[in-house]
Amino acid sequence: MINSRIAGVGHYLPERIVSNDELAPQIEVNSAWIEERTGIRERRYAASGEDTATTLGAAAAKIAIERAGIIASDIDFIVFSTMSADYQVPGCGVLLQRELGITHTEIGALDIRNQCSGFLYALSVADKFIKSGVYRNILVVGAERQSFNLDYSVRGRDVAVLFADGAGAVVLQPTDEPGQGILSTHLHADGTYAEELSIINPGSHGNYHFKKYKPYYLDTAHNFIHQNDGPFELPYLFTGIFKGLQVIKKAFEKFPEVICEAVCSNGYTLNDVDFFVMHQANLRIVEYVQRKMNLPDEKLWNNIQHYGNTTSASIPIALSELWESGKLHKGHLLCLSAFGSGFTWASALIRW
């Protein structure tokens, strides 16, 4: 039986480091307020007018391709996940193909829009293509250029402190080695509370009209990432940063659930897993899940302290860093998991 394996990983982060001390005065808080509620001390912002989700993704992709021992023209399919695309149309997949200089191959390019869960959705799609024998070298990219779309005012501070820029990529290839590679992926969604974490405009939902857009909508919160206010008081650590009650409730519920689904469906226990790589949404969420599931520190890889929430990019960035650390070895069992806007959540179990 053919499985898919991760043959190469790579990530790229913009050079500009934005500390809490730099950001805090803009949104009228102090730096301790940010770290206390999110665990974030600094984040990366792309150069204004230069980097895009595509260029960030291309930088990460080139590293992953080289580490896979192939060249760009060997790639026969692209899956690109982002919530901060260069254009509304077309998607970043074809732009990445052009950026890598492989338009002559005319390979397919698929765009995924599942926000924080996007990379795992993209990985699952690529995994199925490899297992079916359709493709042999699939490039999967998660990239975000979010700093341009944040509301740096008191109104938007609950979100502005979280999101940042970066990219990660993997190359999937087939393997016939028993028990190796991606063992399973698990995808879920519940659209009941879709507006709890959303960017409403521009859109075709009825309130948007192009002629009205410039004078009116550019000055409304609907153009920025926002979370709806919840009607109940939240635990102290989350007050003022996750106001959407349903967001935090679902994250607390679904992270442990989808992790257990991946592990147990393959006949393993949590103790069998060598590393848990969770989407870096908020360090306090990760800490809650860790306590609830009794996961040891040495089995978690957290980097939100330095990079913020990079949405689709957070898991591949963490995976690439884990590989670069030298701690990840062949035969290790990894569980990847994510929860985010939609709501969507997902997991994958991988034998490295």
Buried (B, 14 or more C-beta within 10 A) or exposed (E): EEBBBBBBBBBBBBEBBBEBEBBBEEBEBEBEBBBBBBBBBBBBBBEEEEBBBBBBBBBBBBBBBBBBEBEBBBBBBBBBBBBBBBEEEEBBBBBBBEBBEBEEEEBBBBBBBBBBBBBBBBBBBBBEBBBEEEBBBBBBBBBBBBBEBBBBEEEBBBBBBBBBBBBBBBBBBBBEEEEBBBBBBBBBBEEEBEBBBBBBBBEEEEBBEEEEEEEEBEEEBBBBBBBBEBEEEBEEBBEBBBBBBBBBBBBBEBBBBBBBBBBEEBEBEBEEBBBBBBBBBBBBBBBBBBEEEEBEEEBBBBBBBBBBBBBBBBBBBBBBBBBBEEEBEEEBBBBBBBBBBBBBBBBBBBBB
